[in-house]
Amino acid sequence: MLSWLERIVSACWRPVGRYARMNKDNDDGSCGGGNDQLVWYRDLDKHSCGEFSFAVVQANVVIEDHSQVETGRDGTFIGVYDGHGGPEASRFVSEHLFRHLNKLAKENGSITEEILSAAFSATEDGFLTLVRRSLGLKPLIAAIGSCCLVGVIWNGTLYIANVGDSRAVIGCLSKSNKIVAEQLTSDHNACMEEVRDELRSSHPDDSHIVVMKNGAWRIKGIIQVSRSIGDAYLKQPEFSIDSSFPRFHLAEPIRRPVLSAEPSLSSRPLQPNDKFVIFASDGLWEHMTNQEAVEIVYKYPRTGIARRLLTTALKEAGRKREMRYDELKKMEKGVRRHYHDDITVIVIFVDREMKTATRDNNMCVPELSIRGFIDTVAPSNFNFTQTT
């Protein structure tokens, strides 16, 4: 087995062509699925303090999940953006949020929860400006939004910011040497009683702030997530949608924002028993528990582990409809949405030995910007002066 130092050297000397080509699922199925043309993956790559595995499956006619991993000398950035109503908001977040964060980090020489919050605010403001400019030509852009889950590893600390119901789960070794799941994010979804209570408390004069519809709790009878980027018509009266679009028309104009773009924030110094973090859109968690997910990651080899999680979820989605995955994966995009959502999975391994080797030997880390599913890899500029 290669030492950590040898693995770092290998990563740095690998040809650039290694990063220029994306993979579609056409292997022999060793990771639980094969020949699913709607699955994209990066089985294993390096980041600033370990390795990561990345996989995405498309279900919608136009994929609404956008995602990215930025690897750099100073840290690692992970973004999962689960769009709804269309791809415009999640695509906008993918193109702008990291830029805002990187600019603020360079100005301050560090990462903080406040900087993460400011990057979310700037992204929200930018998208609402786009909506305002586009409203005349495309009224329904006001009903497009995106959940947004971001993780940053910098200076030995994991920072998390989240709006919506994508989820980050860390796998930790217990004293008895068993892997244990710890959820790092809150689900901003009306299915959660605490979210409904929060909405009712902040809108005491609105008896229809949360309504049970089609078997699920929905805000104003329309949407399940309580926080998002976009969804402008539920945030400002100027973006209200008229009755010619009944699905998004509100009987009465909103008096104050119904949804919020304010992220839940947390930071956690990484400890030796913290082994990996799973970042995934809600499509994964619909089909497995946190504990089931971390046990899969802990049990199987790293290479292809994100794809293994993905195909495990797809098999479960098929099983619920009495269908084998071999049948499910033959279905076209659009039809697949009746069985499962677009799903993004990113597994970030935390290797203290690798971080130490990189620092002590002044070794290079691949500085890459990888965008999930849309098949782009470019140099990353996630570098700023650390304050130590």
One Martini backbone bead per residue (centre of mass of N, CA, C, O) as a GRO file, in nm:
protein
  388
    1MET     BB    1   0.098   0.035   0.021
    2LEU     BB    2   0.077   0.355   0.002
    3SER     BB    3   0.188   0.624   0.117
    4TRP     BB    4   0.099   0.938   0.176
    5LEU     BB    5   0.336   1.067   0.024
    6GLU     BB    6   0.308   0.901  -0.239
    7ARG     BB    7   0.015   0.994  -0.302
    8ILE     BB    8   0.079   1.291  -0.337
    9VAL     BB    9   0.285   1.267  -0.561
   10SER     BB   10   0.096   1.126  -0.759
   11ALA     BB   11  -0.111   1.357  -0.780
   12CYS     BB   12   0.094   1.582  -0.886
   13TRP     BB   13   0.204   1.392  -1.149
   14ARG     BB   14  -0.038   1.372  -1.286
   15PRO     BB   15  -0.197   1.409  -1.555
   16VAL     BB   16  -0.412   1.641  -1.673
   17GLY     BB   17  -0.603   1.437  -1.821
   18ARG     BB   18  -0.724   1.315  -1.558
   19TYR     BB   19  -0.913   1.598  -1.528
   20ALA     BB   20  -1.058   1.632  -1.831
   21ARG     BB   21  -1.237   1.371  -1.765
   22MET     BB   22  -1.532   1.235  -1.747
   23ASN     BB   23  -1.776   1.012  -1.592
   24LYS     BB   24  -1.964   0.748  -1.689
   25ASP     BB   25  -2.168   0.475  -1.628
   26ASN     BB   26  -1.952   0.188  -1.758
   27ASP     BB   27  -1.906  -0.038  -1.580
   28ASP     BB   28  -1.921  -0.354  -1.394
   29GLY     BB   29  -2.063  -0.284  -1.100
   30SER     BB   30  -1.872  -0.282  -0.833
   31CYS     BB   31  -2.053  -0.024  -0.699
   32GLY     BB   32  -2.373  -0.126  -0.770
   33GLY     BB   33  -2.340  -0.011  -1.072
   34GLY     BB   34  -2.425  -0.006  -1.431
   35ASN     BB   35  -2.507   0.152  -1.721
   36ASP     BB   36  -2.585   0.445  -1.614
   37GLN     BB   37  -2.635   0.733  -1.806
   38LEU     BB   38  -2.727   0.924  -1.538
   39VAL     BB   39  -2.438   0.876  -1.426
   40TRP     BB   40  -2.198   1.053  -1.235
   41TYR     BB   41  -1.826   1.049  -1.170
   42ARG     BB   42  -1.579   1.053  -0.894
   43ASP     BB   43  -1.415   0.818  -0.724
   44LEU     BB   44  -1.108   0.959  -0.675
   45ASP     BB   45  -0.965   1.229  -0.485
   46LYS     BB   46  -0.794   1.516  -0.391
   47HIS     BB   47  -0.729   1.706  -0.095
   48SER     BB   48  -0.596   1.894   0.161
   49CYS     BB   49  -0.699   1.631   0.383
   50GLY     BB   50  -0.744   1.406   0.141
   51GLU     BB   51  -1.036   1.251   0.016
   52PHE     BB   52  -1.274   1.207  -0.268
   53SER     BB   53  -1.622   1.144  -0.352
   54PHE     BB   54  -1.835   1.157  -0.660
   55ALA     BB   55  -2.200   1.181  -0.723
   56VAL     BB   56  -2.455   1.173  -0.994
   57VAL     BB   57  -2.813   1.191  -1.061
   58GLN     BB   58  -3.056   1.192  -1.309
   59ALA     BB   59  -3.423   1.271  -1.344
   60ASN     BB   60  -3.467   1.513  -1.487
   61VAL     BB   61  -3.475   1.664  -1.783
   62VAL     BB   62  -3.342   1.892  -1.608
   63ILE     BB   63  -3.099   1.942  -1.409
   64GLU     BB   64  -3.113   2.068  -1.054
   65ASP     BB   65  -2.837   1.972  -0.975
   66HIS     BB   66  -2.568   2.135  -0.818
   67SER     BB   67  -2.198   2.111  -0.800
   68GLN     BB   68  -1.892   2.127  -0.583
   69VAL     BB   69  -1.524   2.114  -0.587
   70GLU     BB   70  -1.263   2.282  -0.399
   71THR     BB   71  -0.914   2.272  -0.440
   72GLY     BB   72  -0.649   2.372  -0.208
   73ARG     BB   73  -0.401   2.487  -0.010
   74ASP     BB   74  -0.607   2.606   0.224
   75GLY     BB   75  -0.854   2.418   0.113
   76THR     BB   76  -1.207   2.307   0.122
   77PHE     BB   77  -1.486   2.298  -0.107
   78ILE     BB   78  -1.846   2.239  -0.060
   79GLY     BB   79  -2.128   2.197  -0.300
   80VAL     BB   80  -2.495   2.176  -0.262
   81TYR     BB   81  -2.755   2.227  -0.524
   82ASP     BB   82  -3.107   2.210  -0.484
   83GLY     BB   83  -3.334   2.241  -0.711
   84HIS     BB   84  -3.648   2.426  -0.793
   85GLY     BB   85  -3.847   2.483  -1.088
   86GLY     BB   86  -3.543   2.474  -1.179
   87PRO     BB   87  -3.191   2.550  -1.267
   88GLU     BB   88  -3.117   2.855  -1.219
   89ALA     BB   89  -3.044   2.877  -0.915
   90SER     BB   90  -2.829   2.651  -0.887
   91ARG     BB   91  -2.647   2.767  -1.106
   92PHE     BB   92  -2.597   3.041  -0.976
   93VAL     BB   93  -2.468   2.938  -0.719
   94SER     BB   94  -2.231   2.789  -0.859
   95GLU     BB   95  -2.121   3.071  -0.993
   96HIS     BB   96  -2.114   3.263  -0.700
   97LEU     BB   97  -2.060   3.171  -0.405
   98PHE     BB   98  -1.755   3.106  -0.413
   99ARG     BB   99  -1.664   3.383  -0.506
  100HIS     BB  100  -1.757   3.533  -0.256
  101LEU     BB  101  -1.597   3.371  -0.050
  102ASN     BB  102  -1.311   3.413  -0.166
  103LYS     BB  103  -1.310   3.719  -0.147
  104LEU     BB  104  -1.360   3.738   0.161
  105ALA     BB  105  -1.118   3.562   0.246
  106LYS     BB  106  -0.896   3.744   0.125
  107GLU     BB  107  -0.971   4.003   0.284
  108ASN     BB  108  -0.939   3.834   0.579
  109GLY     BB  109  -0.756   3.559   0.586
  110SER     BB  110  -1.032   3.386   0.628
  111ILE     BB  111  -1.263   3.171   0.798
  112THR     BB  112  -1.613   3.224   0.873
  113GLU     BB  113  -1.937   3.235   0.952
  114GLU     BB  114  -1.977   3.528   0.853
  115ILE     BB  115  -1.868   3.481   0.567
  116LEU     BB  116  -2.071   3.271   0.483
  117SER     BB  117  -2.322   3.448   0.522
  118ALA     BB  118  -2.234   3.670   0.321
  119ALA     BB  119  -2.230   3.485   0.070
  120PHE     BB  120  -2.528   3.419   0.075
  121SER     BB  121  -2.638   3.709   0.059
  122ALA     BB  122  -2.504   3.781  -0.214
  123THR     BB  123  -2.644   3.556  -0.375
  124GLU     BB  124  -2.935   3.638  -0.323
  125ASP     BB  125  -2.918   3.924  -0.435
  126GLY     BB  126  -2.831   3.840  -0.721
  127PHE     BB  127  -3.081   3.669  -0.792
  128LEU     BB  128  -3.300   3.887  -0.744
  129THR     BB  129  -3.190   4.069  -0.965
  130LEU     BB  130  -3.240   3.870  -1.195
  131VAL     BB  131  -3.543   3.847  -1.154
  132ARG     BB  132  -3.612   4.143  -1.199
  133ARG     BB  133  -3.498   4.147  -1.499
  134SER     BB  134  -3.681   3.873  -1.598
  135LEU     BB  135  -3.992   3.894  -1.540
  136GLY     BB  136  -4.117   3.985  -1.814
  137LEU     BB  137  -4.017   3.718  -1.976
  138LYS     BB  138  -4.008   3.533  -1.683
  139PRO     BB  139  -4.222   3.493  -1.433
  140LEU     BB  140  -4.128   3.197  -1.309
  141ILE     BB  141  -3.855   3.284  -1.176
  142ALA     BB  142  -3.993   3.348  -0.893
  143ALA     BB  143  -4.027   3.007  -0.848
  144ILE     BB  144  -3.717   2.977  -0.826
  145GLY     BB  145  -3.494   2.748  -0.647
  146SER     BB  146  -3.250   2.671  -0.369
  147CYS     BB  147  -3.070   2.470  -0.215
  148CYS     BB  148  -2.787   2.508   0.037
  149LEU     BB  149  -2.474   2.334   0.072
  150VAL     BB  150  -2.188   2.407   0.285
  151GLY     BB  151  -1.832   2.330   0.290
  152VAL     BB  152  -1.539   2.402   0.505
  153ILE     BB  153  -1.188   2.336   0.505
  154TRP     BB  154  -1.001   2.508   0.767
  155ASN     BB  155  -0.761   2.492   0.991
  156GLY     BB  156  -0.909   2.220   1.120
  157THR     BB  157  -1.199   2.321   1.019
  158LEU     BB  158  -1.552   2.279   1.003
  159TYR     BB  159  -1.773   2.443   0.785
  160ILE     BB  160  -2.132   2.522   0.799
  161ALA     BB  161  -2.392   2.579   0.546
  162ASN     BB  162  -2.768   2.612   0.545
  163VAL     BB  163  -3.037   2.569   0.302
  164GLY     BB  164  -3.267   2.338   0.366
  165ASP     BB  165  -3.254   1.957   0.294
  166SER     BB  166  -2.984   1.916   0.294
  167ARG     BB  167  -2.696   1.703   0.404
  168ALA     BB  168  -2.472   1.664   0.688
  169VAL     BB  169  -2.259   1.376   0.766
  170ILE     BB  170  -2.076   1.234   1.026
  171GLY     BB  171  -1.809   1.003   1.076
  172CYS     BB  172  -1.754   0.832   1.388
  173LEU     BB  173  -1.554   0.704   1.632
  174SER     BB  174  -1.594   0.517   1.890
  175LYS     BB  175  -1.481   0.369   2.177
  176SER     BB  176  -1.579   0.083   2.034
  177ASN     BB  177  -1.512   0.113   1.718
  178LYS     BB  178  -1.769   0.256   1.601
  179ILE     BB  179  -1.973   0.382   1.369
  180VAL     BB  180  -2.104   0.722   1.379
  181ALA     BB  181  -2.376   0.932   1.336
  182GLU     BB  182  -2.370   1.294   1.261
  183GLN     BB  183  -2.568   1.562   1.236
  184LEU     BB  184  -2.487   1.900   1.104
  185THR     BB  185  -2.784   1.954   1.014
  186SER     BB  186  -3.080   2.117   0.934
  187ASP     BB  187  -3.411   2.066   0.836
  188HIS     BB  188  -3.580   2.290   0.614
  189ASN     BB  189  -3.881   2.142   0.685
  190ALA     BB  190  -4.228   2.098   0.724
  191CYS     BB  191  -4.201   1.802   0.843
  192MET     BB  192  -4.097   1.960   1.078
  193GLU     BB  193  -4.217   2.064   1.372
  194GLU     BB  194  -4.020   2.304   1.434
  195VAL     BB  195  -4.079   2.452   1.167
  196ARG     BB  196  -4.382   2.496   1.206
  197ASP     BB  197  -4.356   2.652   1.471
  198GLU     BB  198  -4.185   2.883   1.357
  199LEU     BB  199  -4.391   2.981   1.146
  200ARG     BB  200  -4.631   3.035   1.339
  201SER     BB  201  -4.479   3.237   1.521
  202SER     BB  202  -4.404   3.443   1.268
  203HIS     BB  203  -4.736   3.385   1.166
  204PRO     BB  204  -5.008   3.445   1.356
  205ASP     BB  205  -5.206   3.572   1.109
  206ASP     BB  206  -5.155   3.278   0.953
  207SER     BB  207  -5.343   2.986   0.904
  208HIS     BB  208  -5.172   2.911   0.609
  209ILE     BB  209  -4.862   2.866   0.643
  210VAL     BB  210  -4.946   2.561   0.706
  211VAL     BB  211  -5.021   2.275   0.488
  212MET     BB  212  -5.193   1.991   0.414
  213LYS     BB  213  -5.064   1.838   0.106
  214ASN     BB  214  -5.036   1.551  -0.046
  215GLY     BB  215  -4.916   1.426   0.237
  216ALA     BB  216  -4.786   1.722   0.302
  217TRP     BB  217  -4.615   1.969   0.437
  218ARG     BB  218  -4.691   2.317   0.345
  219ILE     BB  219  -4.607   2.622   0.239
  220LYS     BB  220  -4.891   2.760   0.139
  221GLY     BB  221  -4.935   2.476  -0.014
  222ILE     BB  222  -4.641   2.444  -0.188
  223ILE     BB  223  -4.380   2.428   0.006
  224GLN     BB  224  -4.134   2.265   0.212
  225VAL     BB  225  -3.919   2.467   0.224
  226SER     BB  226  -3.800   2.744   0.445
  227ARG     BB  227  -3.519   2.756   0.288
  228SER     BB  228  -3.358   2.973   0.037
  229ILE     BB  229  -3.268   3.034  -0.286
  230GLY     BB  230  -3.505   3.238  -0.379
  231ASP     BB  231  -3.833   3.239  -0.409
  232ALA     BB  232  -3.942   3.543  -0.444
  233TYR     BB  233  -4.265   3.524  -0.403
  234LEU     BB  234  -4.195   3.445  -0.076
  235LYS     BB  235  -4.040   3.745  -0.002
  236GLN     BB  236  -4.170   3.955  -0.222
  237PRO     BB  237  -4.435   4.133  -0.350
  238GLU     BB  238  -4.306   4.210  -0.637
  239PHE     BB  239  -4.309   3.873  -0.709
  240SER     BB  240  -4.582   3.814  -0.773
  241ILE     BB  241  -4.816   3.574  -0.894
  242ASP     BB  242  -5.050   3.522  -1.107
  243SER     BB  243  -5.350   3.342  -1.189
  244SER     BB  244  -5.219   3.204  -1.452
  245PHE     BB  245  -5.045   3.060  -1.202
  246PRO     BB  246  -5.188   2.867  -0.970
  247ARG     BB  247  -4.954   2.720  -0.819
  248PHE     BB  248  -4.821   3.033  -0.732
  249HIS     BB  249  -5.075   3.158  -0.629
  250LEU     BB  250  -5.181   3.407  -0.407
  251ALA     BB  251  -5.458   3.521  -0.252
  252GLU     BB  252  -5.246   3.686  -0.079
  253PRO     BB  253  -5.031   3.903  -0.010
  254ILE     BB  254  -4.742   3.934   0.131
  255ARG     BB  255  -4.615   4.097   0.430
  256ARG     BB  256  -4.384   3.885   0.460
  257PRO     BB  257  -4.157   3.668   0.467
  258VAL     BB  258  -4.176   3.315   0.429
  259LEU     BB  259  -3.891   3.293   0.341
  260SER     BB  260  -3.539   3.207   0.381
  261ALA     BB  261  -3.165   3.284   0.341
  262GLU     BB  262  -3.075   3.198   0.619
  263PRO     BB  263  -2.826   3.031   0.754
  264SER     BB  264  -2.710   2.760   0.898
  265LEU     BB  265  -2.450   2.750   1.150
  266SER     BB  266  -2.120   2.586   1.173
  267SER     BB  267  -1.845   2.462   1.385
  268ARG     BB  268  -1.560   2.212   1.366
  269PRO     BB  269  -1.319   2.064   1.511
  270LEU     BB  270  -1.117   1.829   1.405
  271GLN     BB  271  -1.093   1.489   1.490
  272PRO     BB  272  -0.957   1.175   1.498
  273ASN     BB  273  -1.265   1.040   1.490
  274ASP     BB  274  -1.297   1.193   1.224
  275LYS     BB  275  -1.343   1.046   0.897
  276PHE     BB  276  -1.619   1.163   0.758
  277VAL     BB  277  -1.821   1.337   0.502
  278ILE     BB  278  -2.164   1.370   0.407
  279PHE     BB  279  -2.285   1.517   0.108
  280ALA     BB  280  -2.645   1.566   0.046
  281SER     BB  281  -2.921   1.538  -0.101
  282ASP     BB  282  -3.247   1.442  -0.025
  283GLY     BB  283  -3.254   1.192  -0.218
  284LEU     BB  284  -3.087   1.010  -0.030
  285TRP     BB  285  -3.247   1.038   0.255
  286GLU     BB  286  -3.511   0.902   0.147
  287HIS     BB  287  -3.341   0.595   0.136
  288MET     BB  288  -3.165   0.669   0.401
  289THR     BB  289  -2.988   0.668   0.674
  290ASN     BB  290  -2.730   0.791   0.839
  291GLN     BB  291  -2.620   0.518   0.944
  292GLU     BB  292  -2.624   0.362   0.680
  293ALA     BB  293  -2.425   0.547   0.532
  294VAL     BB  294  -2.172   0.524   0.721
  295GLU     BB  295  -2.147   0.214   0.701
  296ILE     BB  296  -2.081   0.203   0.403
  297VAL     BB  297  -1.827   0.380   0.405
  298TYR     BB  298  -1.671   0.204   0.622
  299LYS     BB  299  -1.686  -0.085   0.473
  300TYR     BB  300  -1.586   0.032   0.206
  301PRO     BB  301  -1.416   0.135  -0.034
  302ARG     BB  302  -1.341   0.444  -0.151
  303THR     BB  303  -1.364   0.367  -0.428
  304GLY     BB  304  -1.684   0.463  -0.525
  305ILE     BB  305  -1.864   0.547  -0.269
  306ALA     BB  306  -2.068   0.748  -0.384
  307ARG     BB  307  -2.185   0.547  -0.591
  308ARG     BB  308  -2.281   0.342  -0.386
  309LEU     BB  309  -2.485   0.520  -0.244
  310LEU     BB  310  -2.651   0.587  -0.490
  311THR     BB  311  -2.730   0.290  -0.578
  312THR     BB  312  -2.865   0.219  -0.313
  313ALA     BB  313  -3.091   0.427  -0.343
  314LEU     BB  314  -3.199   0.323  -0.620
  315LYS     BB  315  -3.275   0.042  -0.526
  316GLU     BB  316  -3.479   0.141  -0.314
  317ALA     BB  317  -3.664   0.294  -0.508
  318GLY     BB  318  -3.739   0.041  -0.669
  319ARG     BB  319  -3.844  -0.141  -0.442
  320LYS     BB  320  -4.090   0.045  -0.368
  321ARG     BB  321  -4.186  -0.032  -0.690
  322GLU     BB  322  -4.113  -0.319  -0.778
  323MET     BB  323  -3.803  -0.262  -0.884
  324ARG     BB  324  -3.530  -0.299  -1.055
  325TYR     BB  325  -3.242  -0.139  -1.136
  326ASP     BB  326  -3.217  -0.251  -1.424
  327GLU     BB  327  -3.488  -0.109  -1.501
  328LEU     BB  328  -3.453   0.184  -1.405
  329LYS     BB  329  -3.185   0.258  -1.583
  330LYS     BB  330  -3.359   0.257  -1.862
  331MET     BB  331  -3.473   0.516  -1.800
  332GLU     BB  332  -3.561   0.822  -1.865
  333LYS     BB  333  -3.551   1.128  -1.835
  334GLY     BB  334  -3.830   1.221  -1.626
  335VAL     BB  335  -3.935   0.938  -1.560
  336ARG     BB  336  -3.745   0.907  -1.309
  337ARG     BB  337  -3.897   1.119  -1.122
  338HIS     BB  338  -4.115   0.897  -1.024
  339TYR     BB  339  -3.871   0.750  -0.836
  340HIS     BB  340  -3.657   0.994  -0.833
  341ASP     BB  341  -3.423   1.216  -0.771
  342ASP     BB  342  -3.198   1.417  -0.780
  343ILE     BB  343  -2.852   1.320  -0.697
  344THR     BB  344  -2.609   1.413  -0.445
  345VAL     BB  345  -2.265   1.292  -0.371
  346ILE     BB  346  -2.025   1.370  -0.103
  347VAL     BB  347  -1.710   1.235   0.004
  348ILE     BB  348  -1.514   1.332   0.291
  349PHE     BB  349  -1.196   1.272   0.378
  350VAL     BB  350  -1.012   1.261   0.696
  351ASP     BB  351  -0.649   1.305   0.692
  352ARG     BB  352  -0.406   1.376   0.908
  353GLU     BB  353  -0.157   1.252   0.769
  354MET     BB  354  -0.180   1.413   0.504
  355LYS     BB  355  -0.165   1.696   0.619
  356THR     BB  356   0.114   1.664   0.750
  357ALA     BB  357   0.272   1.584   0.494
  358THR     BB  358   0.210   1.840   0.333
  359ARG     BB  359   0.334   2.043   0.531
  360ASP     BB  360   0.624   1.914   0.601
  361ASN     BB  361   0.689   1.868   0.265
  362ASN     BB  362   0.570   2.077   0.069
  363MET     BB  363   0.326   1.969  -0.079
  364CYS     BB  364   0.109   1.922  -0.325
  365VAL     BB  365  -0.221   2.022  -0.430
  366PRO     BB  366  -0.482   1.985  -0.604
  367GLU     BB  367  -0.611   2.265  -0.806
  368LEU     BB  368  -0.961   2.227  -0.817
  369SER     BB  369  -1.259   2.256  -1.029
  370ILE     BB  370  -1.555   2.066  -0.964
  371ARG     BB  371  -1.839   1.984  -1.162
  372GLY     BB  372  -2.122   1.831  -1.132
  373PHE     BB  373  -2.213   1.658  -1.439
  374ILE     BB  374  -2.110   1.907  -1.640
  375ASP     BB  375  -1.810   1.845  -1.719
  376THR     BB  376  -1.598   2.022  -1.525
  377VAL     BB  377  -1.246   2.122  -1.525
  378ALA     BB  378  -1.050   2.343  -1.317
  379PRO     BB  379  -0.884   2.571  -1.186
  380SER     BB  380  -0.827   2.678  -0.860
  381ASN     BB  381  -0.864   2.982  -0.629
  382PHE     BB  382  -0.836   2.845  -0.327
  383ASN     BB  383  -0.645   3.110  -0.218
  384PHE     BB  384  -0.507   3.229   0.096
  385THR     BB  385  -0.404   3.396   0.363
  386GLN     BB  386  -0.296   3.274   0.643
  387THR     BB  387  -0.377   3.281   0.993
  388THR     BB  388  -0.143   3.176   1.272
   0.00000   0.00000   0.00000
